Amino acid sequence: MSYFERSILQSSDAKDMFVEKFEQMIQQRMAEDAARQHLSPTSSDGKPSKRFTIPRDTHEFESKVQYNGVPVPIKVPTAIAPETVGDFSLIKLITTFASGHSRSPEQFQTHPHLTTSGPLTHPIIVLLNALLTQKRVIFLGHNQPSGEVAEAVLAACSLASGGILRGFTRHAFPYTDLTKIDDLLKVPGFVAGVTNPAFAHKPEWWDLLCDLPSGKMKISPKIESASVTEGIQFFQQQQASLSNGRSASDSSASGISGVMGMSVPGLSSHSNTSAHSDAAGDAAFMDSVMHSINSRHGEAAVRSKFRAYVIKFTRLAAAFEESVYGASAIYIGVGNPSAGESATSPLAASPSTSSTSPTTAIEHHNNGSSSTDPQLAGHGYVWPSEEARIRELAANIHRIEGWRNTRSYYAFISDLAVIYTRRPIKDLDLSHLHDRLRSLKLGSDATA
């Protein structure tokens, strides 16, 4: 199957998805056997041989392995996302730490990379941020089987990957002990599973400790502080210069001053306080995840949500890089918008008058032409307003800067180059167009 077919199969629960691929494979195998044995590829009644059967679920390839003369049935996943190793459950990992948080939320020691929503940041978001920013994470399972600890480590790697990012499992240690601590501490940014409680008393060994029996997480008091990068400084200066051009009433209040300690233009004092308190959208996201779990939507639905979350995070990072540095290393594709407009601003996505219809633009692509209808131009994430763009970027700025120097960031850059060559349409940002339909109030001509 192709890259896009595997992505569709991973996102679908239909058990007969791409069943024709298995039928083709069966016919090919039967023809190969017939060529070797000089037999007909079908039996006398015209039906396929019983040796080859169409699987009951196309997500798994069923076969048998002979072990000491005994056939052992096995199931091999047909579409595996990156960083997916072993049989684990994200639902189990999430409920382990979300249950205690929902009953009695415990405040975290604040850290810009980890607590993006303040001291009461959801523990799963803290774990996700720790993995994205390449922190040292330890899962402690005192008096628990080592298999339980290893499963939590592998689930955490898949959680942060979202099927998009790489570099977590390569530096994961599903189970380790004190005899290997010297080798472990040489690894910059690891995920390890242990059962010895002595690790809990050595905060210099880890940045985030996840205690499985209690369902609690703890940020190390000796964690390295987050440095103020040039990108953060420039973003603050950029927004400060914008605020100078605004009226005093608009620039006097900020919905994210608690996040960055700066005033942001366009945010009035009577703005929606609840929305500003969750500027990063993490609380709403976890509410959605817990609703899916409580509604028994299944493991695939939960994994799909985290995949969408990681995709959005990478798009926010690209928007931040373009806003601060003028270009992004994690974006390949459509050309820049017209001069004077931000690549991620709604102004850049505004439809303009053109005699070329969207249908004509698609025809140009099919004919090999790179000219694009102005109404289809633009790229990157789209916000309903400039105020929303500034607020969300400011809420994510620290973890974005923390991610930009990690293994997964550089692996994502190389992966994008490969994915771009497989894109059937290279001169249109389909995600950008979808965002415009979802976020902006467009006229009938633009939506058509």
C-alpha positions in Angstrom: 0.0 0.0 0.0 1.0 3.6 -0.6 1.8 6.1 2.1 -1.6 7.7 1.8 -3.4 4.4 1.7 -1.7 3.4 5.0 -2.7 6.7 6.5 -6.4 6.1 5.5 -6.3 2.6 6.9 -4.9 3.7 10.2 -7.7 6.3 10.5 -10.5 4.0 9.6 -12.3 1.3 11.7 -13.8 -0.4 8.6 -12.6 -4.0 8.6 -12.9 -4.4 4.9 -10.9 -1.2 4.0 -8.7 -1.9 0.9 -9.8 -5.6 0.9 -9.1 -5.6 -2.8 -5.4 -5.3 -2.0 -5.6 -8.7 -0.2 -7.5 -10.2 -3.1 -4.8 -9.1 -5.5 -2.1 -10.5 -3.2 -4.0 -13.8 -3.0 -4.2 -14.1 -6.7 -0.5 -13.2 -7.1 0.5 -15.9 -4.5 -1.7 -18.5 -6.1 -0.3 -17.7 -9.6 3.3 -18.0 -8.2 2.5 -21.4 -6.6 0.9 -22.6 -9.8 3.9 -21.6 -11.8 6.2 -23.5 -9.4 4.0 -26.6 -9.2 2.6 -26.4 -12.7 -0.9 -26.4 -11.3 -4.0 -24.4 -12.0 -4.3 -21.3 -9.8 -7.9 -22.2 -8.9 -9.6 -25.5 -7.9 -11.9 -27.4 -10.2 -15.0 -25.5 -9.1 -13.3 -22.1 -9.9 -13.0 -21.0 -6.2 -9.7 -19.9 -4.6 -7.8 -22.5 -2.7 -8.6 -22.6 1.0 -4.9 -22.0 1.8 -5.3 -18.4 1.0 -8.3 -16.6 2.7 -9.3 -12.9 2.8 -8.6 -11.6 6.3 -11.6 -10.8 8.6 -9.9 -7.5 9.4 -7.7 -5.8 6.8 -5.9 -3.9 9.6 -4.1 -7.2 10.4 -2.4 -9.9 8.3 -3.1 -13.3 9.7 -0.6 -16.1 9.2 1.1 -19.0 10.9 4.6 -19.7 12.0 5.9 -23.2 12.4 7.7 -23.7 15.7 9.0 -27.2 16.5 6.4 -28.5 14.1 3.5 -26.7 15.8 1.7 -24.0 13.7 1.5 -20.8 15.8 -1.1 -18.3 14.6 0.2 -14.7 14.4 -1.3 -11.3 13.4 0.9 -8.7 11.8 -0.4 -5.1 11.6 -0.7 -4.0 8.0 -0.3 -0.3 8.7 1.9 0.9 11.5 2.4 4.5 12.5 5.9 5.7 13.4 7.0 5.1 17.0 4.4 2.3 17.4 6.1 -0.6 19.1 4.3 -3.4 20.9 0.8 -3.8 22.1 0.0 -0.9 24.4 -3.1 1.3 25.2 -3.1 5.0 25.2 -6.4 4.9 27.0 -4.8 3.0 29.9 -1.9 5.5 30.1 -4.3 8.5 30.0 -6.7 7.2 32.6 -3.8 6.3 34.9 -2.9 9.9 35.4 -6.1 11.7 34.5 -8.2 9.9 37.2 -6.3 11.4 40.1 -6.1 14.8 38.4 -9.9 14.9 37.9 -10.6 14.1 41.6 -8.0 16.4 43.2 -5.9 18.5 40.8 -2.3 18.8 42.0 -0.3 21.9 41.2 2.9 21.5 39.3 6.1 23.4 39.8 5.9 25.8 36.8 8.3 25.4 33.9 7.8 27.2 30.5 8.3 24.1 28.4 6.0 21.8 30.5 3.3 23.8 32.2 1.8 25.6 29.2 -1.5 26.2 31.1 0.0 27.1 34.4 0.4 25.1 37.6 -2.8 23.2 36.9 -1.8 22.0 33.5 -3.2 18.5 32.8 -0.6 15.8 33.6 -0.9 14.2 30.2 -0.1 17.6 28.6 2.9 17.9 30.9 4.1 14.5 29.8 3.5 15.4 26.1 5.4 18.6 26.5 8.2 16.9 28.2 8.6 14.4 25.4 8.3 17.1 22.7 11.0 19.3 24.3 13.3 16.2 24.9 13.2 16.1 28.7 14.3 13.1 30.8 11.2 11.1 31.7 11.0 8.2 34.0 8.0 5.9 34.7 8.2 4.4 38.1 6.2 1.3 38.8 7.1 0.2 42.4 5.8 -3.4 43.1 4.4 -3.6 39.6 5.4 -6.0 36.8 8.1 -4.8 34.5 5.7 -5.4 31.6 3.3 -2.7 33.0 6.2 -0.2 33.1 7.4 -1.1 29.7 3.9 -0.7 28.2 3.6 2.8 29.7 6.9 3.8 28.2 6.0 2.6 24.7 2.5 4.2 25.0 4.2 7.6 25.9 6.4 7.4 22.8 3.3 6.9 20.6 1.5 9.6 22.5 4.1 12.3 21.6 4.6 11.0 18.1 1.0 11.1 17.0 2.1 9.0 14.1 3.9 12.1 12.8 7.1 12.7 14.7 10.0 10.3 15.2 13.0 9.9 17.6 11.3 8.8 20.8 11.5 5.0 20.7 15.2 5.1 19.7 16.0 6.7 23.0 13.4 4.8 25.1 14.3 2.2 27.7 11.2 0.2 28.5 12.8 -1.3 31.5 16.1 -0.4 33.2 17.6 -0.6 36.7 20.3 1.0 38.9 23.1 -1.0 37.3 22.6 0.9 34.0 22.1 4.4 35.4 25.5 5.6 34.2 24.7 4.7 30.6 21.2 6.1 30.9 22.3 9.5 32.1 24.6 9.9 29.1 21.5 10.0 26.8 20.1 13.5 26.3 16.4 13.2 26.6 15.2 9.7 27.3 12.0 7.8 28.3 12.7 5.0 30.8 10.8 2.6 32.9 11.9 1.5 36.3 10.5 -0.4 39.4 13.1 0.7 42.0 11.8 3.5 44.2 15.3 4.8 44.7 14.9 6.7 41.4 12.2 8.9 43.1 14.8 10.2 45.5 17.2 11.2 42.8 15.6 14.3 41.1 18.9 15.1 39.4 18.4 11.9 37.3 15.1 13.0 35.7 13.1 16.0 34.7 9.7 14.4 35.0 8.8 11.5 37.2 5.6 9.6 36.4 4.5 7.3 39.3 2.2 4.6 38.0 0.8 3.3 41.3 -0.3 6.7 42.5 -1.1 8.2 39.1 0.9 11.3 40.0 3.6 13.2 38.1 6.4 15.4 39.5 8.6 17.9 37.8 12.1 17.8 39.2 13.2 20.7 41.3 16.6 20.4 39.6 15.3 20.6 36.1 17.2 22.9 33.8 15.5 26.2 33.4 14.3 27.3 30.0 16.5 29.9 28.4 15.0 33.0 26.7 15.8 32.5 23.0 16.2 35.1 20.3 12.9 33.9 18.8 11.1 34.6 22.1 12.7 38.0 22.4 12.0 39.0 18.8 8.3 37.8 19.1 7.9 40.0 22.2 9.5 43.0 20.5 7.4 42.4 17.4 4.2 42.4 19.4 5.3 45.4 21.5 5.9 47.4 18.3 2.5 46.5 17.1 0.9 47.6 20.3 2.5 51.0 20.0 0.5 51.6 16.9 -2.8 50.8 18.6 -5.0 52.8 20.8 -4.3 52.8 24.5 -7.6 51.0 25.2 -6.7 48.1 23.0 -3.1 47.8 24.2 -3.8 48.3 27.9 -5.2 44.8 28.5 -3.7 41.4 27.5 -5.3 38.0 27.5 -1.9 36.3 27.7 0.0 38.6 30.0 0.1 35.8 32.5 1.5 33.5 29.9 4.4 35.7 28.7 4.5 38.7 31.0 3.8 41.0 28.1 1.0 43.1 26.7 -0.5 42.0 23.4 -2.4 44.3 21.1 -6.0 43.8 20.3 -7.0 42.2 23.6 -9.5 44.2 25.6 -10.2 43.9 29.3 -13.7 42.7 28.6 -12.5 39.8 26.5 -13.6 36.2 27.3 -11.7 35.3 30.4 -12.3 31.6 30.2 -10.9 31.4 26.7 -7.8 33.4 27.7 -7.1 31.1 30.6 -6.8 28.2 28.1 -5.0 30.1 25.4 -3.1 27.0 24.3 -6.3 25.0 24.0 -4.9 22.1 26.1 -7.8 22.0 28.6 -10.4 21.8 25.9 -8.4 19.2 24.1 -8.1 17.0 27.2 -11.8 17.4 27.9 -12.5 16.1 24.3 -10.1 13.2 24.9 -11.8 12.2 28.2 -15.2 12.5 26.6 -14.1 10.0 23.9 -12.7 7.6 26.5 -15.8 7.9 28.7 -18.1 7.4 25.7 -16.1 4.3 24.7 -15.1 5.5 21.3 -12.2 3.2 21.4 -8.4 3.3 21.1 -8.3 4.3 17.5 -10.4 7.5 18.2 -8.0 8.5 21.0 -5.0 8.0 18.9 -6.6 10.0 16.1 -7.1 12.9 18.5 -3.5 13.0 19.5 -2.4 12.7 15.8 -4.5 15.8 15.1 -3.0 17.6 18.1 0.6 16.9 17.0 -0.2 18.0 13.5 -1.7 21.2 14.8 1.4 21.8 17.0 3.8 21.4 14.0 1.7 23.9 12.0 1.7 26.3 14.9 5.5 25.9 15.0 5.8 26.6 11.3 3.6 29.8 11.7 5.8 30.9 14.6 9.0 30.5 12.6 7.6 32.4 9.6 6.4 35.2 11.9 9.7 35.5 13.8 12.4 34.3 11.3 10.6 35.0 8.1 10.7 31.4 6.9 10.1 28.0 8.3 12.2 24.9 8.1 9.2 22.7 8.6 7.2 24.0 5.7 7.6 23.1 2.0 5.2 24.0 -0.7 3.1 27.0 -1.7 4.8 30.3 -2.3 4.7 33.3 0.1 1.7 35.6 0.2 1.9 39.1 -1.1 4.3 41.6 0.5 3.2 43.2 3.7 0.9 40.3 4.8 1.8 37.7 7.4 1.9 34.2 6.0 -0.4 33.1 8.8 -2.6 36.1 9.1 -6.2 36.0 7.9 -5.3 38.9 5.7 -3.0 36.7 3.7 -5.9 34.2 3.2 -8.4 36.8 2.1 -9.9 36.0 -1.3 -9.2 38.5 -4.1 -11.0 39.1 -7.3 -10.0 36.9 -10.1 -11.4 35.7 -13.4 -10.0 32.2 -12.8 -12.3 29.8 -11.1 -11.1 27.1 -8.6 -11.9 24.5 -11.3 -9.5 26.3 -13.6 -6.8 26.2 -11.0 -7.1 22.5 -10.6 -7.0 22.1 -14.4 -3.8 24.2 -14.4 -2.3 21.8 -11.9 -3.3 18.7 -13.9 -1.7 20.3 -17.0 1.5 20.9 -15.1 1.0 24.6 -14.6 2.0 26.2 -11.2 -0.3 29.2 -11.6 -2.9 29.2 -8.8 -6.2 31.0 -8.4 -5.6 33.9 -6.0 -8.7 32.7 -4.0 -6.8 29.4 -3.5 -3.5 31.0 -2.6 -2.0 31.2 0.8 -0.6 28.6 3.2 -0.2 27.8 6.9 -2.5 27.8 9.9 -5.5 30.1 9.8 -7.0 32.0 12.8 -10.3 33.8 12.9 -8.6 37.0 14.0 -5.2 38.6 14.5 -6.0 38.6 18.3 -6.5 34.8 18.3 -3.3 34.3 16.3 -1.2 36.3 18.8 -2.8 34.7 21.8 -2.3 31.1 20.6 1.3 31.6 19.4 2.2 33.3 22.7 0.7 30.5 24.7 2.8 27.9 22.7 5.9 29.9 22.1 8.1 28.3 24.9 7.4 24.7 24.0 7.8 25.5 20.3 11.3 27.0 21.0 12.0 24.0 23.2 11.0 21.6 20.4 13.1 23.4 17.7 16.4 21.9 19.1 15.3 18.3 19.5 15.8 15.1 17.5 12.2 14.9 16.6 12.3 18.4 15.1 15.2 17.6 12.7 13.7 14.2 11.9 10.4 15.9 11.0 12.3 18.2 8.6 13.8 15.2 6.7 10.4 13.4 6.7 8.7 16.5 5.2 11.0 16.4 2.2 10.0 12.8 1.5 6.3 13.4 2.1 6.3 16.4 -0.2 7.5 14.3 -3.2 4.5 12.0 -2.6 1.9 14.8 -2.5 -0.4 14.6 -5.5 -1.1 18.3 -5.4 2.0 20.4 -4.6 0.9 24.0 -5.3 -2.2 24.0 -3.0 -2.2 23.9 0.8 -5.3 21.9 1.4 -5.1 22.2 5.1 -5.0 26.0 4.8 -8.1 25.9 2.6 -9.9 23.7 5.1 -8.9 26.1 7.9 -10.3 29.1 5.9 -13.7 27.3 5.5 -13.7 26.4 9.2 -12.5 29.6 10.8 -13.3 32.5 8.5 -16.5 34.1 7.3 -16.2 33.8 3.6 -18.6 34.9 0.9 -20.4 32.4 -1.4 -17.9 33.0 -4.2 -14.9 32.3 -1.9 -16.4 29.2 -0.4 -17.3 27.8 -3.8 
